[in-house]
């Protein structure tokens, strides 16, 4: 297989959609030799914050000298980001070799009367194979959606089950209530692991506590009481956690909570034979990068991108914008998927914007058309325009914004990588401001 054939095969497999359940992934991994059984995992589930927490963990563990596999979802810039070791994406040659093995295994499954695995199941098995081939010391494994029936939940050697902030999202798959969603997310808890959670809503915490107790797992909560001396900032933020001072480079008020969760996980991993010195821990936290999450990509005017695509994340985005840019005029670029609660995202954010530009997320079958999104925004905000393209939206926002204003692009993560490249190209040609 070459790269073109790999992507054609993945695209063809897209017709199998999203199928929650573990039967197919178990069969596929079995035909691959069950590489996941030779690996240790930090398994991360949650509605918001799982990518940031995973980024902190991978950065610190890499600083500690470990070979760290990372499986993430979704990607921002390039497909190969999904599977990486020590911040390096899977090589093209390994992607081709591994996907060829996957294709053979999928063909055997179909011959045996089984359903062809979905793209996510294929990618999950590919990640396990690659991490095993490269003999990773630990794998930071993000769930795709949910947890209990997520393909990543085929793993058995979970050192730490990590639960970031849980709220309403993917309700058509996970359930309508917070309790139902929490049951799905807490499905990653297994006997023999430690459970680490962010501070959650009471009904969510009850589910997590119950599931941890049933499995006989110690439960650790990243309590707000352990966080002190917090200093917020766009470039650097500071906190003291359990008496130790840390600096982080990820912006957004919610990153303090995410950092605390990661630090609680690292304490657990220390007890499980993966120690990192305090010096390396501080260095790893400070050097963590996670693009697309309240990321500054331009100045004068400030240009912020954020992947807020559900009600909870939208509320956190609004909170950060109020904290960092009080009284500033704001222009939004907003793009959403039609299966998201876009009305609630609009409700949590519109009041801060002077002008709102809507876009249709490019190359995304689930994209909500810009004119429909604009129609929803118009119910609560008069200053809304639907752009014909992402490029037009960026150009319009830059024309509307003065040097002291703020442009904020948010919604689906799937368009932010492309938008960041557009802004970078404009700045390179002298048409944008950096």
Phi, psi and omega in degrees: 000140170252177185302317180299317180293325177300310183290328176295319180294316179297319180296319178297322180291344179301338181293344179277353171065211179251120182231094178299144181137160187248355183299312183294316183292327176296317180294318181295313179297324178300318179289341177269002180091015180050058181299333182296338181286347179259010184238158173249146189230145158255112186261124188241123176231160179156168180274314179227143175098352184293325178293318180294314179299317179297321179296316177301312183298314181297320181295313181293315181296324176295318176299329180284358176096009181269153173271111191249116171277148177219128177243121187230159181205129358270175177267163184251314186250316192212142187309319187292347177301332185304326182238116183214156176232125182048048176073003179256123180298157176308137181292157179297321181294320178291322177300315180293315180297313182294319182291333175295319176294320178298314181300317179297316181295320180296321178298319179296321179298317179295322178297331180272006176088010179269163177284143176296133179301154177282165177304320181293322177296319178298316181293323178296313178297322178299317178300313179302315180301313183294316181295324178290318178301322183267006175053056179293143178285325182206148177239125173269110192245112176271137171291155174279311181203132180073232182178301185305314183252012179285143183304328181293343185282010173287344184291152181242327186270066181271117175282316183220128173259117189248129181240108177278186184309127181249126178215192184277124175191156180053039186298331181295340179253325192257346182116159185273334183261159177299323180297315180297318179295318180297322178300317179295313182295317181288357177295349178280351181289129181226154177304137177095350180258167168262147179250127179237129182227151167290166172294128186240169171300150184307318182292329177287317181297327177297317180296314181298315180299318180296313182294322178294318180295318180300325181270357181069033184258135173299140181247128179239131180245131178282075187296142176298332181295339179274354181257132178213173176048052181276132174233116181274148177192157179284324183267318180220145173231152183232147174207158170246127180237121183052040174086358181252133182275136178227152173237138178233154182257351179279130182271166182109132183300327182292345180291339176296315177296316179298319178298319180297318178299314180299319180293325177294320178296317182297327176294320177295316181296328176302318180288342182259017173092017177234064183285149173227134181295157179301322179298314180291325179297315180294321179295316180296320178295317182293329185264005179295133176235141179208083186300149176090001178242097187045056184260132176277119178244000178197158178224150180055065002278160172296138177235114184248138171240142182208143184270031181293110184230008175219173189300314182297314180295323179296320177297320179292323177298312180300320179298317180292320179298319178295323182288318186273331186230055182298131176078357181281147174283136184235141174241128181259146161243118187236130175223133185227160171268147187289345179265011177260162179277069186295332178298321180287325176296316177300314183299325183278349188232336193299328189293344179271347188266142170275316178227144179233125178250125179258150179226158170267119181303120185295147173054038181226109182303332182271007184294139171277123181304144184304321184290327177289319177296319177299322178297321177293318179296320183299339178294336183233351185213125185283329187272069183231141179224137175267124179270151180280341182203166177295320179299317179295321180298317179296315181297315179299315182297320180291328177288324181284330189271133169275174184298332182265001180273177182228128173259131182232116176256126183205172183121228181297132176296339188292344177255350187291323178299314179295319178299318180299323177292322178298314180296319180296319179295320178298317180295322180294330180269001179084010181264350179240173180248134177244000000 
